[in-house]
């Protein structure tokens, strides 16, 4: 599939690609090894409640231990 960049630096995604992401409006764009990578992003409303965050964490199966390990990993000196 081809996508052409316009004079305003815009690219239209082909219909076949868009069909794969029907509920996605935004994509995170990065460049890796001269490739453009688009990752679908769902925007979370700013008014999301703490309870809904807890429900999501429970649904994902994230435990306190997972969080502790993630914090330790993030704090490791490089």
Phi and psi in degrees as GROMACS dihedral restraints (atoms count N, CA, C in turn):
[ dihedral_restraints ]
;  ai    aj    ak    al  type     phi  dphi    fc
    3     4     5     6     1  -113.2    20    10
    4     5     6     7     1   147.8    20    10
    6     7     8     9     1  -135.0    20    10
    7     8     9    10     1   130.8    20    10
    9    10    11    12     1  -100.3    20    10
   10    11    12    13     1   136.2    20    10
   12    13    14    15     1   -83.0    20    10
   13    14    15    16     1   131.4    20    10
   15    16    17    18     1   -84.3    20    10
   16    17    18    19     1   175.6    20    10
   18    19    20    21     1   -65.7    20    10
   19    20    21    22     1   -17.9    20    10
   21    22    23    24     1   -98.4    20    10
   22    23    24    25     1    19.3    20    10
   24    25    26    27     1    59.4    20    10
   25    26    27    28     1    36.8    20    10
   27    28    29    30     1  -110.7    20    10
   28    29    30    31     1   146.5    20    10
   30    31    32    33     1  -126.2    20    10
   31    32    33    34     1   132.5    20    10
   33    34    35    36     1   -95.2    20    10
   34    35    36    37     1   127.5    20    10
   36    37    38    39     1   -75.7    20    10
   37    38    39    40     1   138.8    20    10
   39    40    41    42     1   -61.8    20    10
   40    41    42    43     1   149.6    20    10
   42    43    44    45     1   -54.6    20    10
   43    44    45    46     1   -38.6    20    10
   45    46    47    48     1   -61.3    20    10
   46    47    48    49     1   -34.7    20    10
   48    49    50    51     1   -74.8    20    10
   49    50    51    52     1   -46.5    20    10
   51    52    53    54     1   -62.3    20    10
   52    53    54    55     1   -34.2    20    10
   54    55    56    57     1   -58.8    20    10
   55    56    57    58     1   -29.0    20    10
   57    58    59    60     1   -74.1    20    10
   58    59    60    61     1   -15.2    20    10
   60    61    62    63     1  -132.1    20    10
   61    62    63    64     1    64.3    20    10
   63    64    65    66     1   -63.5    20    10
   64    65    66    67     1   -29.8    20    10
   66    67    68    69     1  -103.0    20    10
   67    68    69    70     1    10.7    20    10
   69    70    71    72     1  -101.6    20    10
   70    71    72    73     1   128.5    20    10
   72    73    74    75     1  -104.2    20    10
   73    74    75    76     1   -29.9    20    10
   75    76    77    78     1  -119.9    20    10
   76    77    78    79     1   147.6    20    10
   78    79    80    81     1  -129.9    20    10
   79    80    81    82     1   138.8    20    10
   81    82    83    84     1   -82.8    20    10
   82    83    84    85     1   130.1    20    10
   84    85    86    87     1  -112.8    20    10
   85    86    87    88     1   125.6    20    10
   87    88    89    90     1  -135.2    20    10
   88    89    90    91     1   165.5    20    10
   90    91    92    93     1  -120.8    20    10
   91    92    93    94     1   127.4    20    10
   93    94    95    96     1  -133.6    20    10
   94    95    96    97     1   121.8    20    10
   96    97    98    99     1    48.8    20    10
   97    98    99   100     1    49.5    20    10
   99   100   101   102     1    63.2    20    10
  100   101   102   103     1    23.6    20    10
  102   103   104   105     1  -117.4    20    10
  103   104   105   106     1   140.2    20    10
  105   106   107   108     1   -88.9    20    10
  106   107   108   109     1   123.6    20    10
  108   109   110   111     1  -110.6    20    10
  109   110   111   112     1   124.3    20    10
  111   112   113   114     1  -110.3    20    10
  112   113   114   115     1   120.8    20    10
  114   115   116   117     1  -114.4    20    10
  115   116   117   118     1   125.9    20    10
  117   118   119   120     1   -62.4    20    10
  118   119   120   121     1   139.8    20    10
  120   121   122   123     1  -128.9    20    10
  121   122   123   124     1   133.7    20    10
  123   124   125   126     1  -103.2    20    10
  124   125   126   127     1   125.0    20    10
  126   127   128   129     1   -81.0    20    10
  127   128   129   130     1   128.8    20    10
  129   130   131   132     1   -92.8    20    10
  130   131   132   133     1   130.0    20    10
  132   133   134   135     1   -59.1    20    10
  133   134   135   136     1   143.1    20    10
  135   136   137   138     1   -64.6    20    10
  136   137   138   139     1   -24.3    20    10
  138   139   140   141     1   -92.0    20    10
  139   140   141   142     1    18.4    20    10
  141   142   143   144     1   -60.7    20    10
  142   143   144   145     1   130.4    20    10
  144   145   146   147     1   -82.3    20    10
  145   146   147   148     1   158.6    20    10
  147   148   149   150     1   -58.9    20    10
  148   149   150   151     1   -38.7    20    10
  150   151   152   153     1   -62.4    20    10
  151   152   153   154     1   -40.7    20    10
  153   154   155   156     1   -68.9    20    10
  154   155   156   157     1   -31.8    20    10
  156   157   158   159     1   -66.2    20    10
  157   158   159   160     1   -44.4    20    10
  159   160   161   162     1   -61.4    20    10
  160   161   162   163     1   -40.4    20    10
  162   163   164   165     1   -62.5    20    10
  163   164   165   166     1   -42.2    20    10
  165   166   167   168     1   -64.8    20    10
  166   167   168   169     1   -42.8    20    10
  168   169   170   171     1   -61.0    20    10
  169   170   171   172     1   -43.1    20    10
  171   172   173   174     1   -63.7    20    10
  172   173   174   175     1   -43.7    20    10
  174   175   176   177     1   -61.4    20    10
  175   176   177   178     1   -36.2    20    10
  177   178   179   180     1   -79.3    20    10
  178   179   180   181     1   -11.7    20    10
  180   181   182   183     1    77.9    20    10
  181   182   183   184     1    23.7    20    10
  183   184   185   186     1   -82.1    20    10
  184   185   186   187     1   129.1    20    10
  186   187   188   189     1  -106.2    20    10
  187   188   189   190     1   170.0    20    10
  189   190   191   192     1   -60.6    20    10
  190   191   192   193     1   -36.7    20    10
  192   193   194   195     1   -63.3    20    10
  193   194   195   196     1   -41.1    20    10
  195   196   197   198     1   -57.8    20    10
  196   197   198   199     1   -43.3    20    10
  198   199   200   201     1   -65.7    20    10
  199   200   201   202     1   -45.5    20    10
  201   202   203   204     1   -57.1    20    10
  202   203   204   205     1   -46.0    20    10
  204   205   206   207     1   -64.7    20    10
  205   206   207   208     1   -37.7    20    10
  207   208   209   210     1   -65.6    20    10
  208   209   210   211     1   -40.9    20    10
  210   211   212   213     1   -65.0    20    10
  211   212   213   214     1   -45.2    20    10
  213   214   215   216     1   -59.2    20    10
  214   215   216   217     1   -44.5    20    10
  216   217   218   219     1   -60.3    20    10
  217   218   219   220     1   -44.8    20    10
  219   220   221   222     1   -67.5    20    10
  220   221   222   223     1   -29.2    20    10
  222   223   224   225     1   -88.1    20    10
  223   224   225   226     1    -5.4    20    10
  225   226   227   228     1   -61.5    20    10
  226   227   228   229     1   138.4    20    10
  228   229   230   231     1   -77.4    20    10
  229   230   231   232     1   141.2    20    10
